[in-house]
Amino acid sequence: MQELKLTTRKQEELNDQPTIENVMYISLDKRWFIHKTIITDIKPLTYMKKVFEDD
């Protein structure tokens, strides 16, 4: 089987994507299935300042 390699550009694109975490569990009273999704996106502070200044 041939091994595929990612280009440097593709690796950088993937690193810039948000991190997605999933947590699943059953409630203590065993009545509910809870599925929690956490999306973490890191941006430079200069970017955020620019976004808020334009409002």
mmCIF entry with sequence, helices, sheets and N, C-alpha, C, O atoms, coordinates in Angstrom:
data_MODEL
# 
_entry.id   MODEL 
# 
_entity.id                         1 
_entity.type                       polymer 
_entity.pdbx_number_of_molecules   1 
# 
_entity_poly.entity_id                      1 
_entity_poly.type                           'polypeptide(L)' 
_entity_poly.nstd_linkage                   no 
_entity_poly.nstd_monomer                   no 
_entity_poly.pdbx_seq_one_letter_code       MQELKLTTRKQEELNDQPTIENVMYISLDKRWFIHKTIITDIKPLTYMKKVFEDD 
_entity_poly.pdbx_seq_one_letter_code_can   MQELKLTTRKQEELNDQPTIENVMYISLDKRWFIHKTIITDIKPLTYMKKVFEDD 
_entity_poly.pdbx_strand_id                 A 
# 
loop_
_entity_poly_seq.entity_id 
_entity_poly_seq.num 
_entity_poly_seq.mon_id 
_entity_poly_seq.hetero 
1 1  MET n 
1 2  GLN n 
1 3  GLU n 
1 4  LEU n 
1 5  LYS n 
1 6  LEU n 
1 7  THR n 
1 8  THR n 
1 9  ARG n 
1 10 LYS n 
1 11 GLN n 
1 12 GLU n 
1 13 GLU n 
1 14 LEU n 
1 15 ASN n 
1 16 ASP n 
1 17 GLN n 
1 18 PRO n 
1 19 THR n 
1 20 ILE n 
1 21 GLU n 
1 22 ASN n 
1 23 VAL n 
1 24 MET n 
1 25 TYR n 
1 26 ILE n 
1 27 SER n 
1 28 LEU n 
1 29 ASP n 
1 30 LYS n 
1 31 ARG n 
1 32 TRP n 
1 33 PHE n 
1 34 ILE n 
1 35 HIS n 
1 36 LYS n 
1 37 THR n 
1 38 ILE n 
1 39 ILE n 
1 40 THR n 
1 41 ASP n 
1 42 ILE n 
1 43 LYS n 
1 44 PRO n 
1 45 LEU n 
1 46 THR n 
1 47 TYR n 
1 48 MET n 
1 49 LYS n 
1 50 LYS n 
1 51 VAL n 
1 52 PHE n 
1 53 GLU n 
1 54 ASP n 
1 55 ASP n 
# 
_struct_asym.id          A 
_struct_asym.entity_id   1 
# 
loop_
_struct_conf.conf_type_id 
_struct_conf.id 
_struct_conf.pdbx_PDB_helix_id 
_struct_conf.beg_label_comp_id 
_struct_conf.beg_label_asym_id 
_struct_conf.beg_label_seq_id 
_struct_conf.pdbx_beg_PDB_ins_code 
_struct_conf.end_label_comp_id 
_struct_conf.end_label_asym_id 
_struct_conf.end_label_seq_id 
_struct_conf.pdbx_end_PDB_ins_code 
_struct_conf.beg_auth_comp_id 
_struct_conf.beg_auth_asym_id 
_struct_conf.beg_auth_seq_id 
_struct_conf.end_auth_comp_id 
_struct_conf.end_auth_asym_id 
_struct_conf.end_auth_seq_id 
_struct_conf.pdbx_PDB_helix_class 
_struct_conf.details 
_struct_conf.pdbx_PDB_helix_length 
HELX_P HELX_P1 AA1 THR A 8  ? ASN A 15 ? THR A 8  ASN A 15 1 ? 8 
HELX_P HELX_P2 AA2 LEU A 45 ? GLU A 53 ? LEU A 45 GLU A 53 1 ? 9 
# 
_struct_conf_type.id          HELX_P 
_struct_conf_type.criteria    ? 
_struct_conf_type.reference   ? 
# 
_struct_sheet.id               AA1 
_struct_sheet.type             ? 
_struct_sheet.number_strands   2 
_struct_sheet.details          ? 
# 
_struct_sheet_order.sheet_id     AA1 
_struct_sheet_order.range_id_1   1 
_struct_sheet_order.range_id_2   2 
_struct_sheet_order.offset       ? 
_struct_sheet_order.sense        anti-parallel 
# 
loop_
_struct_sheet_range.sheet_id 
_struct_sheet_range.id 
_struct_sheet_range.beg_label_comp_id 
_struct_sheet_range.beg_label_asym_id 
_struct_sheet_range.beg_label_seq_id 
_struct_sheet_range.pdbx_beg_PDB_ins_code 
_struct_sheet_range.end_label_comp_id 
_struct_sheet_range.end_label_asym_id 
_struct_sheet_range.end_label_seq_id 
_struct_sheet_range.pdbx_end_PDB_ins_code 
_struct_sheet_range.beg_auth_comp_id 
_struct_sheet_range.beg_auth_asym_id 
_struct_sheet_range.beg_auth_seq_id 
_struct_sheet_range.end_auth_comp_id 
_struct_sheet_range.end_auth_asym_id 
_struct_sheet_range.end_auth_seq_id 
AA1 1 THR A 19 ? ILE A 26 ? THR A 19 ILE A 26 
AA1 2 PHE A 33 ? THR A 40 ? PHE A 33 THR A 40 
# 
loop_
_atom_site.group_PDB 
_atom_site.id 
_atom_site.type_symbol 
_atom_site.label_atom_id 
_atom_site.label_alt_id 
_atom_site.label_comp_id 
_atom_site.label_asym_id 
_atom_site.label_entity_id 
_atom_site.label_seq_id 
_atom_site.pdbx_PDB_ins_code 
_atom_site.Cartn_x 
_atom_site.Cartn_y 
_atom_site.Cartn_z 
_atom_site.occupancy 
_atom_site.B_iso_or_equiv 
_atom_site.pdbx_formal_charge 
_atom_site.auth_seq_id 
_atom_site.auth_comp_id 
_atom_site.auth_asym_id 
_atom_site.auth_atom_id 
_atom_site.pdbx_PDB_model_num 
ATOM 1   N N  . MET A 1 1  ? 0.847   -1.181 0.000  1.00 0.00 ? 1  MET A N  1 
ATOM 2   C CA . MET A 1 1  ? 0.000   0.000  0.000  1.00 0.00 ? 1  MET A CA 1 
ATOM 3   C C  . MET A 1 1  ? 0.892   1.243  0.000  1.00 0.00 ? 1  MET A C  1 
ATOM 4   O O  . MET A 1 1  ? 1.889   1.306  0.720  1.00 0.00 ? 1  MET A O  1 
ATOM 5   N N  . GLN A 1 2  ? 0.523   2.215  -0.805 1.00 0.00 ? 2  GLN A N  1 
ATOM 6   C CA . GLN A 1 2  ? 1.320   3.431  -0.941 1.00 0.00 ? 2  GLN A CA 1 
ATOM 7   C C  . GLN A 1 2  ? 0.998   4.406  0.189  1.00 0.00 ? 2  GLN A C  1 
ATOM 8   O O  . GLN A 1 2  ? -0.166  4.629  0.523  1.00 0.00 ? 2  GLN A O  1 
ATOM 9   N N  . GLU A 1 3  ? 2.038   4.975  0.764  1.00 0.00 ? 3  GLU A N  1 
ATOM 10  C CA . GLU A 1 3  ? 1.861   5.942  1.844  1.00 0.00 ? 3  GLU A CA 1 
ATOM 11  C C  . GLU A 1 3  ? 1.678   7.337  1.254  1.00 0.00 ? 3  GLU A C  1 
ATOM 12  O O  . GLU A 1 3  ? 2.464   7.775  0.415  1.00 0.00 ? 3  GLU A O  1 
ATOM 13  N N  . LEU A 1 4  ? 0.640   8.023  1.699  1.00 0.00 ? 4  LEU A N  1 
ATOM 14  C CA . LEU A 1 4  ? 0.374   9.374  1.210  1.00 0.00 ? 4  LEU A CA 1 
ATOM 15  C C  . LEU A 1 4  ? 0.947   10.388 2.184  1.00 0.00 ? 4  LEU A C  1 
ATOM 16  O O  . LEU A 1 4  ? 0.847   10.226 3.400  1.00 0.00 ? 4  LEU A O  1 
ATOM 17  N N  . LYS A 1 5  ? 1.542   11.425 1.642  1.00 0.00 ? 5  LYS A N  1 
ATOM 18  C CA . LYS A 1 5  ? 2.122   12.490 2.473  1.00 0.00 ? 5  LYS A CA 1 
ATOM 19  C C  . LYS A 1 5  ? 1.382   13.785 2.206  1.00 0.00 ? 5  LYS A C  1 
ATOM 20  O O  . LYS A 1 5  ? 1.009   14.083 1.071  1.00 0.00 ? 5  LYS A O  1 
ATOM 21  N N  . LEU A 1 6  ? 1.176   14.547 3.263  1.00 0.00 ? 6  LEU A N  1 
ATOM 22  C CA . LEU A 1 6  ? 0.550   15.860 3.123  1.00 0.00 ? 6  LEU A CA 1 
ATOM 23  C C  . LEU A 1 6  ? 1.608   16.889 2.753  1.00 0.00 ? 6  LEU A C  1 
ATOM 24  O O  . LEU A 1 6  ? 2.747   16.826 3.217  1.00 0.00 ? 6  LEU A O  1 
ATOM 25  N N  . THR A 1 7  ? 1.215   17.825 1.920  1.00 0.00 ? 7  THR A N  1 
ATOM 26  C CA . THR A 1 7  ? 2.129   18.913 1.589  1.00 0.00 ? 7  THR A CA 1 
ATOM 27  C C  . THR A 1 7  ? 2.237   19.846 2.792  1.00 0.00 ? 7  THR A C  1 
ATOM 28  O O  . THR A 1 7  ? 1.389   19.821 3.684  1.00 0.00 ? 7  THR A O  1 
ATOM 29  N N  . THR A 1 8  ? 3.265   20.653 2.809  1.00 0.00 ? 8  THR A N  1 
ATOM 30  C CA . THR A 1 8  ? 3.447   21.613 3.896  1.00 0.00 ? 8  THR A CA 1 
ATOM 31  C C  . THR A 1 8  ? 2.264   22.570 3.964  1.00 0.00 ? 8  THR A C  1 
ATOM 32  O O  . THR A 1 8  ? 1.794   22.908 5.050  1.00 0.00 ? 8  THR A O  1 
ATOM 33  N N  . ARG A 1 9  ? 1.790   23.000 2.812  1.00 0.00 ? 9  ARG A N  1 
ATOM 34  C CA . ARG A 1 9  ? 0.649   23.926 2.769  1.00 0.00 ? 9  ARG A CA 1 
ATOM 35  C C  . ARG A 1 9  ? -0.604  23.283 3.374  1.00 0.00 ? 9  ARG A C  1 
ATOM 36  O O  . ARG A 1 9  ? -1.331  23.926 4.131  1.00 0.00 ? 9  ARG A O  1 
ATOM 37  N N  . LYS A 1 10 ? -0.849  22.023 3.040  1.00 0.00 ? 10 LYS A N  1 
ATOM 38  C CA . LYS A 1 10 ? -2.022  21.324 3.568  1.00 0.00 ? 10 LYS A CA 1 
ATOM 39  C C  . LYS A 1 10 ? -1.900  21.139 5.077  1.00 0.00 ? 10 LYS A C  1 
ATOM 40  O O  . LYS A 1 10 ? -2.894  21.269 5.791  1.00 0.00 ? 10 LYS A O  1 
ATOM 41  N N  . GLN A 1 11 ? -0.721  20.844 5.568  1.00 0.00 ? 11 GLN A N  1 
ATOM 42  C CA . GLN A 1 11 ? -0.496  20.713 7.006  1.00 0.00 ? 11 GLN A CA 1 
ATOM 43  C C  . GLN A 1 11 ? -0.800  22.029 7.720  1.00 0.00 ? 11 GLN A C  1 
ATOM 44  O O  . GLN A 1 11 ? -1.409  22.030 8.790  1.00 0.00 ? 11 GLN A O  1 
ATOM 45  N N  . GLU A 1 12 ? -0.377  23.145 7.132  1.00 0.00 ? 12 GLU A N  1 
ATOM 46  C CA . GLU A 1 12 ? -0.649  24.458 7.724  1.00 0.00 ? 12 GLU A CA 1 
ATOM 47  C C  . GLU A 1 12 ? -2.144  24.746 7.739  1.00 0.00 ? 12 GLU A C  1 
ATOM 48  O O  . GLU A 1 12 ? -2.661  25.292 8.713  1.00 0.00 ? 12 GLU A O  1 
ATOM 49  N N  . GLU A 1 13 ? -2.842  24.383 6.667  1.00 0.00 ? 13 GLU A N  1 
ATOM 50  C CA . GLU A 1 13 ? -4.292  24.580 6.614  1.00 0.00 ? 13 GLU A CA 1 
ATOM 51  C C  . GLU A 1 13 ? -4.990  23.771 7.709  1.00 0.00 ? 13 GLU A C  1 
ATOM 52  O O  . GLU A 1 13 ? -5.899  24.272 8.371  1.00 0.00 ? 13 GLU A O  1 
ATOM 53  N N  . LEU A 1 14 ? -4.571  22.544 7.895  1.00 0.00 ? 14 LEU A N  1 
ATOM 54  C CA . LEU A 1 14 ? -5.174  21.696 8.920  1.00 0.00 ? 14 LEU A CA 1 
ATOM 55  C C  . LEU A 1 14 ? -4.882  22.224 10.324 1.00 0.00 ? 14 LEU A C  1 
ATOM 56  O O  . LEU A 1 14 ? -5.731  22.130 11.210 1.00 0.00 ? 14 LEU A O  1 
ATOM 57  N N  . ASN A 1 15 ? -3.696  22.772 10.528 1.00 0.00 ? 15 ASN A N  1 
ATOM 58  C CA . ASN A 1 15 ? -3.340  23.329 11.834 1.00 0.00 ? 15 ASN A CA 1 
ATOM 59  C C  . ASN A 1 15 ? -4.150  24.579 12.158 1.00 0.00 ? 15 ASN A C  1 
ATOM 60  O O  . ASN A 1 15 ? -4.354  24.900 13.329 1.00 0.00 ? 15 ASN A O  1 
ATOM 61  N N  . ASP A 1 16 ? -4.610  25.284 11.132 1.00 0.00 ? 16 ASP A N  1 
ATOM 62  C CA . ASP A 1 16 ? -5.386  26.505 11.344 1.00 0.00 ? 16 ASP A CA 1 
ATOM 63  C C  . ASP A 1 16 ? -6.857  26.229 11.634 1.00 0.00 ? 16 ASP A C  1 
ATOM 64  O O  . ASP A 1 16 ? -7.593  27.146 12.001 1.00 0.00 ? 16 ASP A O  1 
ATOM 65  N N  . GLN A 1 17 ? -7.290  25.006 11.478 1.00 0.00 ? 17 GLN A N  1 
ATOM 66  C CA . GLN A 1 17 ? -8.694  24.673 11.726 1.00 0.00 ? 17 GLN A CA 1 
ATOM 67  C C  . GLN A 1 17 ? -8.960  24.587 13.226 1.00 0.00 ? 17 GLN A C  1 
ATOM 68  O O  . GLN A 1 17 ? -8.053  24.305 14.009 1.00 0.00 ? 17 GLN A O  1 
ATOM 69  N N  . PRO A 1 18 ? -10.205 24.830 13.619 1.00 0.00 ? 18 PRO A N  1 
ATOM 70  C CA . PRO A 1 18 ? -10.549 24.704 15.037 1.00 0.00 ? 18 PRO A CA 1 
ATOM 71  C C  . PRO A 1 18 ? -10.404 23.256 15.521 1.00 0.00 ? 18 PRO A C  1 
ATOM 72  O O  . PRO A 1 18 ? -10.530 22.309 14.745 1.00 0.00 ? 18 PRO A O  1 
ATOM 73  N N  . THR A 1 19 ? -10.142 23.115 16.801 1.00 0.00 ? 19 THR A N  1 
ATOM 74  C CA . THR A 1 19 ? -10.091 21.802 17.422 1.00 0.00 ? 19 THR A CA 1 
ATOM 75  C C  . THR A 1 19 ? -11.491 21.452 17.902 1.00 0.00 ? 19 THR A C  1 
ATOM 76  O O  . THR A 1 19 ? -12.148 22.270 18.546 1.00 0.00 ? 19 THR A O  1 
ATOM 77  N N  . ILE A 1 20 ? -11.946 20.258 17.599 1.00 0.00 ? 20 ILE A N  1 
ATOM 78  C CA . ILE A 1 20 ? -13.282 19.830 18.006 1.00 0.00 ? 20 ILE A CA 1 
ATOM 79  C C  . ILE A 1 20 ? -13.138 18.648 18.957 1.00 0.00 ? 20 ILE A C  1 
ATOM 80  O O  . ILE A 1 20 ? -12.500 17.647 18.631 1.00 0.00 ? 20 ILE A O  1 
ATOM 81  N N  . GLU A 1 21 ? -13.743 18.779 20.145 1.00 0.00 ? 21 GLU A N  1 
ATOM 82  C CA . GLU A 1 21 ? -13.716 17.712 21.140 1.00 0.00 ? 21 GLU A CA 1 
ATOM 83  C C  . GLU A 1 21 ? -15.145 17.264 21.413 1.00 0.00 ? 21 GLU A C  1 
ATOM 84  O O  . GLU A 1 21 ? -16.058 18.086 21.493 1.00 0.00 ? 21 GLU A O  1 
ATOM 85  N N  . ASN A 1 22 ? -15.328 15.979 21.552 1.00 0.00 ? 22 ASN A N  1 
ATOM 86  C CA . ASN A 1 22 ? -16.636 15.430 21.875 1.00 0.00 ? 22 ASN A CA 1 
ATOM 87  C C  . ASN A 1 22 ? -16.550 14.663 23.180 1.00 0.00 ? 22 ASN A C  1 
ATOM 88  O O  . ASN A 1 22 ? -15.622 13.885 23.398 1.00 0.00 ? 22 ASN A O  1 
ATOM 89  N N  . VAL A 1 23 ? -17.532 14.890 24.048 1.00 0.00 ? 23 VAL A N  1 
ATOM 90  C CA . VAL A 1 23 ? -17.623 14.161 25.305 1.00 0.00 ? 23 VAL A CA 1 
ATOM 91  C C  . VAL A 1 23 ? -19.031 13.590 25.382 1.00 0.00 ? 23 VAL A C  1 
ATOM 92  O O  . VAL A 1 23 ? -20.014 14.307 25.197 1.00 0.00 ? 23 VAL A O  1 
ATOM 93  N N  . MET A 1 24 ? -19.118 12.298 25.655 1.00 0.00 ? 24 MET A N  1 
ATOM 94  C CA . MET A 1 24 ? -20.422 11.652 25.755 1.00 0.00 ? 24 MET A CA 1 
ATOM 95  C C  . MET A 1 24 ? -20.486 10.880 27.061 1.00 0.00 ? 24 MET A C  1 
ATOM 96  O O  . MET A 1 24 ? -19.543 10.182 27.434 1.00 0.00 ? 24 MET A O  1 
ATOM 97  N N  . TYR A 1 25 ? -21.612 11.015 27.750 1.00 0.00 ? 25 TYR A N  1 
ATOM 98  C CA . TYR A 1 25 ? -21.783 10.281 28.998 1.00 0.00 ? 25 TYR A CA 1 
ATOM 99  C C  . TYR A 1 25 ? -23.259 10.166 29.344 1.00 0.00 ? 25 TYR A C  1 
ATOM 100 O O  . TYR A 1 25 ? -24.110 10.827 28.749 1.00 0.00 ? 25 TYR A O  1 
ATOM 101 N N  . ILE A 1 26 ? -23.541 9.320  30.310 1.00 0.00 ? 26 ILE A N  1 
ATOM 102 C CA . ILE A 1 26 ? -24.910 9.124  30.795 1.00 0.00 ? 26 ILE A CA 1 
ATOM 103 C C  . ILE A 1 26 ? -25.032 9.861  32.119 1.00 0.00 ? 26 ILE A C  1 
ATOM 104 O O  . ILE A 1 26 ? -24.119 9.836  32.944 1.00 0.00 ? 26 ILE A O  1 
ATOM 105 N N  . SER A 1 27 ? -26.161 10.512 32.310 1.00 0.00 ? 27 SER A N  1 
ATOM 106 C CA . SER A 1 27 ? -26.382 11.281 33.535 1.00 0.00 ? 27 SER A CA 1 
ATOM 107 C C  . SER A 1 27 ? -26.350 10.366 34.762 1.00 0.00 ? 27 SER A C  1 
ATOM 108 O O  . SER A 1 27 ? -26.515 9.151  34.653 1.00 0.00 ? 27 SER A O  1 
ATOM 109 N N  . LEU A 1 28 ? -26.135 10.969 35.914 1.00 0.00 ? 28 LEU A N  1 
ATOM 110 C CA . LEU A 1 28 ? -26.042 10.190 37.150 1.00 0.00 ? 28 LEU A CA 1 
ATOM 111 C C  . LEU A 1 28 ? -27.317 9.415  37.455 1.00 0.00 ? 28 LEU A C  1 
ATOM 112 O O  . LEU A 1 28 ? -27.266 8.315  38.004 1.00 0.00 ? 28 LEU A O  1 
ATOM 113 N N  . ASP A 1 29 ? -28.459 9.992  37.098 1.00 0.00 ? 29 ASP A N  1 
ATOM 114 C CA . ASP A 1 29 ? -29.724 9.285  37.344 1.00 0.00 ? 29 ASP A CA 1 
ATOM 115 C C  . ASP A 1 29 ? -30.063 8.292  36.223 1.00 0.00 ? 29 ASP A C  1 
ATOM 116 O O  . ASP A 1 29 ? -31.114 7.652  36.251 1.00 0.00 ? 29 ASP A O  1 
ATOM 117 N N  . LYS A 1 30 ? -29.177 8.173  35.251 1.00 0.00 ? 30 LYS A N  1 
ATOM 118 C CA . LYS A 1 30 ? -29.301 7.218  34.138 1.00 0.00 ? 30 LYS A CA 1 
ATOM 119 C C  . LYS A 1 30 ? -30.533 7.447  33.263 1.00 0.00 ? 30 LYS A C  1 
ATOM 120 O O  . LYS A 1 30 ? -31.059 6.514  32.657 1.00 0.00 ? 30 LYS A O  1 
ATOM 121 N N  . ARG A 1 31 ? -30.978 8.683  33.209 1.00 0.00 ? 31 ARG A N  1 
ATOM 122 C CA . ARG A 1 31 ? -32.140 9.009  32.380 1.00 0.00 ? 31 ARG A CA 1 
ATOM 123 C C  . ARG A 1 31 ? -31.755 9.708  31.088 1.00 0.00 ? 31 ARG A C  1 
ATOM 124 O O  . ARG A 1 31 ? -32.543 9.733  30.143 1.00 0.00 ? 31 ARG A O  1 
ATOM 125 N N  . TRP A 1 32 ? -30.555 10.277 31.030 1.00 0.00 ? 32 TRP A N  1 
ATOM 126 C CA . TRP A 1 32 ? -30.168 11.110 29.898 1.00 0.00 ? 32 TRP A CA 1 
ATOM 127 C C  . TRP A 1 32 ? -28.814 10.703 29.341 1.00 0.00 ? 32 TRP A C  1 
ATOM 128 O O  . TRP A 1 32 ? -27.885 10.375 30.078 1.00 0.00 ? 32 TRP A O  1 
ATOM 129 N N  . PHE A 1 33 ? -28.735 10.734 28.033 1.00 0.00 ? 33 PHE A N  1 
ATOM 130 C CA . PHE A 1 33 ? -27.457 10.584 27.340 1.00 0.00 ? 33 PHE A CA 1 
ATOM 131 C C  . PHE A 1 33 ? -27.015 11.995 26.974 1.00 0.00 ? 33 PHE A C  1 
ATOM 132 O O  . PHE A 1 33 ? -27.757 12.719 26.310 1.00 0.00 ? 33 PHE A O  1 
ATOM 133 N N  . ILE A 1 34 ? -25.842 12.389 27.388 1.00 0.00 ? 34 ILE A N  1 
ATOM 134 C CA . ILE A 1 34 ? -25.363 13.755 27.173 1.00 0.00 ? 34 ILE A CA 1 
ATOM 135 C C  . ILE A 1 34 ? -24.192 13.713 26.194 1.00 0.00 ? 34 ILE A C  1 
ATOM 136 O O  . ILE A 1 34 ? -23.219 12.984 26.384 1.00 0.00 ? 34 ILE A O  1 
ATOM 137 N N  . HIS A 1 35 ? -24.319 14.510 25.155 1.00 0.00 ? 35 HIS A N  1 
ATOM 138 C CA . HIS A 1 35 ? -23.266 14.615 24.142 1.00 0.00 ? 35 HIS A CA 1 
ATOM 139 C C  . HIS A 1 35 ? -22.857 16.083 24.078 1.00 0.00 ? 35 HIS A C  1 
ATOM 140 O O  . HIS A 1 35 ? -23.622 16.929 23.615 1.00 0.00 ? 35 HIS A O  1 
ATOM 141 N N  . LYS A 1 36 ? -21.661 16.372 24.541 1.00 0.00 ? 36 LYS A N  1 
ATOM 142 C CA . LYS A 1 36 ? -21.169 17.745 24.588 1.00 0.00 ? 36 LYS A CA 1 
ATOM 143 C C  . LYS A 1 36 ? -20.069 17.912 23.542 1.00 0.00 ? 36 LYS A C  1 
ATOM 144 O O  . LYS A 1 36 ? -19.152 17.095 23.454 1.00 0.00 ? 36 LYS A O  1 
ATOM 145 N N  . THR A 1 37 ? -20.174 18.987 22.744 1.00 0.00 ? 37 THR A N  1 
ATOM 146 C CA . THR A 1 37 ? -19.171 19.295 21.727 1.00 0.00 ? 37 THR A CA 1 
ATOM 147 C C  . THR A 1 37 ? -18.513 20.623 22.079 1.00 0.00 ? 37 THR A C  1 
ATOM 148 O O  . THR A 1 37 ? -19.191 21.618 22.331 1.00 0.00 ? 37 THR A O  1 
ATOM 149 N N  . ILE A 1 38 ? -17.194 20.622 22.092 1.00 0.00 ? 38 ILE A N  1 
ATOM 150 C CA . ILE A 1 38 ? -16.425 21.830 22.402 1.00 0.00 ? 38 ILE A CA 1 
ATOM 151 C C  . ILE A 1 38 ? -15.593 22.179 21.173 1.00 0.00 ? 38 ILE A C  1 
ATOM 152 O O  . ILE A 1 38 ? -14.809 21.363 20.687 1.00 0.00 ? 38 ILE A O  1 
ATOM 153 N N  . ILE A 1 39 ? -15.773 23.399 20.679 1.00 0.00 ? 39 ILE A N  1 
ATOM 154 C CA . ILE A 1 39 ? -15.001 23.870 19.530 1.00 0.00 ? 39 ILE A CA 1 
ATOM 155 C C  . ILE A 1 39 ? -14.040 24.949 20.025 1.00 0.00 ? 39 ILE A C  1 
ATOM 156 O O  . ILE A 1 39 ? -14.467 25.971 20.564 1.00 0.00 ? 39 ILE A O  1 
ATOM 157 N N  . THR A 1 40 ? -12.761 24.717 19.841 1.00 0.00 ? 40 THR A N  1 
ATOM 158 C CA . THR A 1 40 ? -11.742 25.667 20.263 1.00 0.00 ? 40 THR A CA 1 
ATOM 159 C C  . THR A 1 40 ? -11.073 26.240 19.024 1.00 0.00 ? 40 THR A C  1 
ATOM 160 O O  . THR A 1 40 ? -10.489 25.513 18.220 1.00 0.00 ? 40 THR A O  1 
ATOM 161 N N  . ASP A 1 41 ? -11.169 27.552 18.886 1.00 0.00 ? 41 ASP A N  1 
ATOM 162 C CA . ASP A 1 41 ? -10.587 28.237 17.736 1.00 0.00 ? 41 ASP A CA 1 
ATOM 163 C C  . ASP A 1 41 ? -9.662  29.322 18.264 1.00 0.00 ? 41 ASP A C  1 
ATOM 164 O O  . ASP A 1 41 ? -10.093 30.177 19.038 1.00 0.00 ? 41 ASP A O  1 
ATOM 165 N N  . ILE A 1 42 ? -8.421  29.304 17.865 1.00 0.00 ? 42 ILE A N  1 
ATOM 166 C CA . ILE A 1 42 ? -7.428  30.257 18.366 1.00 0.00 ? 42 ILE A CA 1 
ATOM 167 C C  . ILE A 1 42 ? -7.100  31.251 17.258 1.00 0.00 ? 42 ILE A C  1 
ATOM 168 O O  . ILE A 1 42 ? -6.710  30.869 16.154 1.00 0.00 ? 42 ILE A O  1 
ATOM 169 N N  . LYS A 1 43 ? -7.266  32.533 17.574 1.00 0.00 ? 43 LYS A N  1 
ATOM 170 C CA . LYS A 1 43 ? -6.978  33.610 16.619 1.00 0.00 ? 43 LYS A CA 1 
ATOM 171 C C  . LYS A 1 43 ? -6.030  34.613 17.282 1.00 0.00 ? 43 LYS A C  1 
ATOM 172 O O  . LYS A 1 43 ? -6.033  34.759 18.504 1.00 0.00 ? 43 LYS A O  1 
ATOM 173 N N  . PRO A 1 44 ? -5.224  35.298 16.479 1.00 0.00 ? 44 PRO A N  1 
ATOM 174 C CA . PRO A 1 44 ? -4.357  36.334 17.036 1.00 0.00 ? 44 PRO A CA 1 
ATOM 175 C C  . PRO A 1 44 ? -5.194  37.485 17.614 1.00 0.00 ? 44 PRO A C  1 
ATOM 176 O O  . PRO A 1 44 ? -6.264  37.803 17.095 1.00 0.00 ? 44 PRO A O  1 
ATOM 177 N N  . LEU A 1 45 ? -4.716  38.079 18.649 1.00 0.00 ? 45 LEU A N  1 
ATOM 178 C CA . LEU A 1 45 ? -5.423  39.185 19.287 1.00 0.00 ? 45 LEU A CA 1 
ATOM 179 C C  . LEU A 1 45 ? -5.584  40.363 18.327 1.00 0.00 ? 45 LEU A C  1 
ATOM 180 O O  . LEU A 1 45 ? -6.593  41.066 18.382 1.00 0.00 ? 45 LEU A O  1 
ATOM 181 N N  . THR A 1 46 ? -4.618  40.584 17.462 1.00 0.00 ? 46 THR A N  1 
ATOM 182 C CA . THR A 1 46 ? -4.731  41.680 16.492 1.00 0.00 ? 46 THR A CA 1 
ATOM 183 C C  . THR A 1 46 ? -5.933  41.470 15.574 1.00 0.00 ? 46 THR A C  1 
ATOM 184 O O  . THR A 1 46 ? -6.611  42.428 15.203 1.00 0.00 ? 46 THR A O  1 
ATOM 185 N N  . TYR A 1 47 ? -6.191  40.233 15.216 1.00 0.00 ? 47 TYR A N  1 
ATOM 186 C CA . TYR A 1 47 ? -7.353  39.909 14.382 1.00 0.00 ? 47 TYR A CA 1 
ATOM 187 C C  . TYR A 1 47 ? -8.649  40.255 15.121 1.00 0.00 ? 47 TYR A C  1 
ATOM 188 O O  . TYR A 1 47 ? -9.547  40.871 14.546 1.00 0.00 ? 47 TYR A O  1 
ATOM 189 N N  . MET A 1 48 ? -8.745  39.865 16.375 1.00 0.00 ? 48 MET A N  1 
ATOM 190 C CA . MET A 1 48 ? -9.962  40.116 17.152 1.00 0.00 ? 48 MET A CA 1 
ATOM 191 C C  . MET A 1 48 ? -10.182 41.616 17.369 1.00 0.00 ? 48 MET A C  1 
ATOM 192 O O  . MET A 1 48 ? -11.314 42.096 17.306 1.00 0.00 ? 48 MET A O  1 
ATOM 193 N N  . LYS A 1 49 ? -9.118  42.339 17.621 1.00 0.00 ? 49 LYS A N  1 
ATOM 194 C CA . LYS A 1 49 ? -9.251  43.791 17.789 1.00 0.00 ? 49 LYS A CA 1 
ATOM 195 C C  . LYS A 1 49 ? -9.791  44.424 16.516 1.00 0.00 ? 49 LYS A C  1 
ATOM 196 O O  . LYS A 1 49 ? -10.652 45.302 16.574 1.00 0.00 ? 49 LYS A O  1 
ATOM 197 N N  . LYS A 1 50 ? -9.295  43.989 15.381 1.00 0.00 ? 50 LYS A N  1 
ATOM 198 C CA . LYS A 1 50 ? -9.750  44.518 14.099 1.00 0.00 ? 50 LYS A CA 1 
ATOM 199 C C  . LYS A 1 50 ? -11.229 44.189 13.876 1.00 0.00 ? 50 LYS A C  1 
ATOM 200 O O  . LYS A 1 50 ? -11.980 45.042 13.402 1.00 0.00 ? 50 LYS A O  1 
ATOM 201 N N  . VAL A 1 51 ? -11.649 42.997 14.203 1.00 0.00 ? 51 VAL A N  1 
ATOM 202 C CA . VAL A 1 51 ? -13.049 42.590 14.038 1.00 0.00 ? 51 VAL A CA 1 
ATOM 203 C C  . VAL A 1 51 ? -13.956 43.470 14.893 1.00 0.00 ? 51 VAL A C  1 
ATOM 204 O O  . VAL A 1 51 ? -14.993 43.928 14.413 1.00 0.00 ? 51 VAL A O  1 
ATOM 205 N N  . PHE A 1 52 ? -13.585 43.715 16.149 1.00 0.00 ? 52 PHE A N  1 
ATOM 206 C CA . PHE A 1 52 ? -14.425 44.506 17.047 1.00 0.00 ? 52 PHE A CA 1 
ATOM 207 C C  . PHE A 1 52 ? -14.399 45.994 16.723 1.00 0.00 ? 52 PHE A C  1 
ATOM 208 O O  . PHE A 1 52 ? -15.364 46.699 17.017 1.00 0.00 ? 52 PHE A O  1 
ATOM 209 N N  . GLU A 1 53 ? -13.328 46.483 16.129 1.00 0.00 ? 53 GLU A N  1 
ATOM 210 C CA . GLU A 1 53 ? -13.256 47.895 15.750 1.00 0.00 ? 53 GLU A CA 1 
ATOM 211 C C  . GLU A 1 53 ? -14.206 48.217 14.611 1.00 0.00 ? 53 GLU A C  1 
ATOM 212 O O  . GLU A 1 53 ? -14.702 49.340 14.521 1.00 0.00 ? 53 GLU A O  1 
ATOM 213 N N  . ASP A 1 54 ? -14.465 47.262 13.748 1.00 0.00 ? 54 ASP A N  1 
ATOM 214 C CA . ASP A 1 54 ? -15.311 47.490 12.577 1.00 0.00 ? 54 ASP A CA 1 
ATOM 215 C C  . ASP A 1 54 ? -16.794 47.568 12.915 1.00 0.00 ? 54 ASP A C  1 
ATOM 216 O O  . ASP A 1 54 ? -17.595 47.925 12.050 1.00 0.00 ? 54 ASP A O  1 
ATOM 217 N N  . ASP A 1 55 ? -17.181 47.248 14.137 1.00 0.00 ? 55 ASP A N  1 
ATOM 218 C CA . ASP A 1 55 ? -18.606 47.295 14.511 1.00 0.00 ? 55 ASP A CA 1 
ATOM 219 C C  . ASP A 1 55 ? -19.135 48.683 14.581 1.00 0.00 ? 55 ASP A C  1 
ATOM 220 O O  . ASP A 1 55 ? -20.313 48.880 14.883 1.00 0.00 ? 55 ASP A O  1 
# 
